[in-house]
Amino acid sequence: MARLFGTDGVRGIANTELTAELVYKLGQAGAYVLTAETQHTPRILVGMDTRISGGMLESALVAGICSVGAEAVCLGVIPTPAVAYLTRYYKADAGVVISASHNPFEFNGIKFFDSKGYKLPDATEDKIEEIVKNGFDSRMLPSGAGVGRKKTAENTLRDYVDFLKSTIDHDLKGLKIAVDCANGASYRAAPALFEELGAQVFAINDCPDGTNINRDCGSTHMSQLMEYVKECGADVGLAFDGDADRVLAVDENGELVDGDRIMSIIGLELKKAGQLADDTIVVTVMSNIGMDMMARENGLKLVKTKVGDRYVLEEMLDKGYVLGGEQSGHIIFLKYNTTGDGLLTALQLLNVMKSTGRRLSDLAGVMQVLPQVLKNARVKNENKHRYLEDELVAKLCCELEDEFKGEGRVLIRPSGTEPLVRVMIEGKDREYIEKRASELVAVIEERLG
């Protein structure tokens, strides 16, 4: 049986792959593993996004949690990072989110946080998975008064919004903000947050019906917001994904400002204030090389990790860095929260705009985004990790890197799920890098296919 946990919890098509039975077992095993050392009745927070399957899976999850004697505190529809924050704020023993983030509505997922609001390490996920696969010893289950209760929490969104407001020094009066809520978990929190700080808010995709989450909207489909910003004359546009743990921005001209540029803008401001630890931002290998060029020109350092916010977070915790994230807009501010937080990121970006008085297009100009071409080479599955062992492939990559002289690069990595090697080339001339990427893919397929 394949590993249940992926890079961000357990995901699958609801009621087909992610069944109520599986979620019940995950709730039971997760509650047991995460609260085994507690000397009191454990409390576990449960939040979800707007998917139609959320209510069904919440019932199954709560049943599993209560079956081991823990108390399940239901938060309702709320952003994923709110669950991470509230787990700490309410001094709960764990938190769980029912969401498949940016995936289509038919998918759903289960994501756990420990008592400090951090996603679980592999070793803890493995313990949960072992119990799910091998079954739970029914003799360990409580009965009578030992069974857990389900409770519903009040004012959770209020507590989260108040926390977010406390992270900036300025109000947002005078700013016109267009917000794409992706028909997801931010549909109430985002407009309320920005309006309470004095901004004029124009919201779209803020009417979830259970099936329209992420549908042609949000941070994975930016074209609608890019047009809307120009239509309503907004100073900035902000697009969240389904569970609001990431955000991408649009400047006043309708141009995209991605996660790399957002981190550059905020990182430079933190450096200026002496608040950027070791003048370093943690990014992944997929960040645009334009960010490397920006860092060299502005005295910043970049530390690069494998793709995935969990690897970014590990590096930040290990070295004491305070800012890190991904091009996708999944950005972590460790001073304030333990996971990527789209609303928090948006607020920090707006704070820079307000404190400097500069337009977003002007701020984003600090980083030139170089064209990036991504192509897939289809190979034998057993060969997908052997691409650098091939002398010709390695030679071609070295030649291209030498040719770019620091103003372009080649990145090759195997797909985690398919028999593919992904080839990414960046450079100043899109037509040229398209040609070279196609040539490299052809060589890899010939040698390893």
Secondary structure as GFF3:
##gff-version 3
##sequence-region A 1 449
A	DSSP	beta_strand	10	13	.	.	.	ID=ss1
A	DSSP	alpha_helix	20	35	.	.	.	ID=ss2
A	DSSP	beta_strand	43	48	.	.	.	ID=ss3
A	DSSP	alpha_helix	54	67	.	.	.	ID=ss4
A	DSSP	beta_strand	71	77	.	.	.	ID=ss5
A	DSSP	alpha_helix	80	89	.	.	.	ID=ss6
A	DSSP	beta_strand	94	98	.	.	.	ID=ss7
A	DSSP	beta_strand	107	113	.	.	.	ID=ss8
A	DSSP	alpha_helix	122	134	.	.	.	ID=ss9
A	DSSP	three_ten_helix	138	140	.	.	.	ID=ss10
A	DSSP	three_ten_helix	144	146	.	.	.	ID=ss11
A	DSSP	beta_strand	150	152	.	.	.	ID=ss12
A	DSSP	alpha_helix	156	165	.	.	.	ID=ss13
A	DSSP	beta_strand	176	180	.	.	.	ID=ss14
A	DSSP	alpha_helix	189	196	.	.	.	ID=ss15
A	DSSP	beta_strand	200	204	.	.	.	ID=ss16
A	DSSP	three_ten_helix	218	220	.	.	.	ID=ss17
A	DSSP	alpha_helix	223	232	.	.	.	ID=ss18
A	DSSP	beta_strand	236	240	.	.	.	ID=ss19
A	DSSP	beta_strand	247	250	.	.	.	ID=ss20
A	DSSP	beta_strand	256	257	.	.	.	ID=ss21
A	DSSP	alpha_helix	259	272	.	.	.	ID=ss22
A	DSSP	three_ten_helix	277	279	.	.	.	ID=ss23
A	DSSP	beta_strand	280	284	.	.	.	ID=ss24
A	DSSP	alpha_helix	289	298	.	.	.	ID=ss25
A	DSSP	beta_strand	301	305	.	.	.	ID=ss26
A	DSSP	alpha_helix	309	319	.	.	.	ID=ss27
A	DSSP	beta_strand	323	325	.	.	.	ID=ss28
A	DSSP	beta_strand	331	333	.	.	.	ID=ss29
A	DSSP	alpha_helix	342	356	.	.	.	ID=ss30
A	DSSP	alpha_helix	360	364	.	.	.	ID=ss31
A	DSSP	beta_strand	372	378	.	.	.	ID=ss32
A	DSSP	three_ten_helix	381	383	.	.	.	ID=ss33
A	DSSP	three_ten_helix	387	389	.	.	.	ID=ss34
A	DSSP	alpha_helix	391	404	.	.	.	ID=ss35
A	DSSP	beta_strand	409	414	.	.	.	ID=ss36
A	DSSP	beta_strand	420	426	.	.	.	ID=ss37
A	DSSP	alpha_helix	430	448	.	.	.	ID=ss38
###
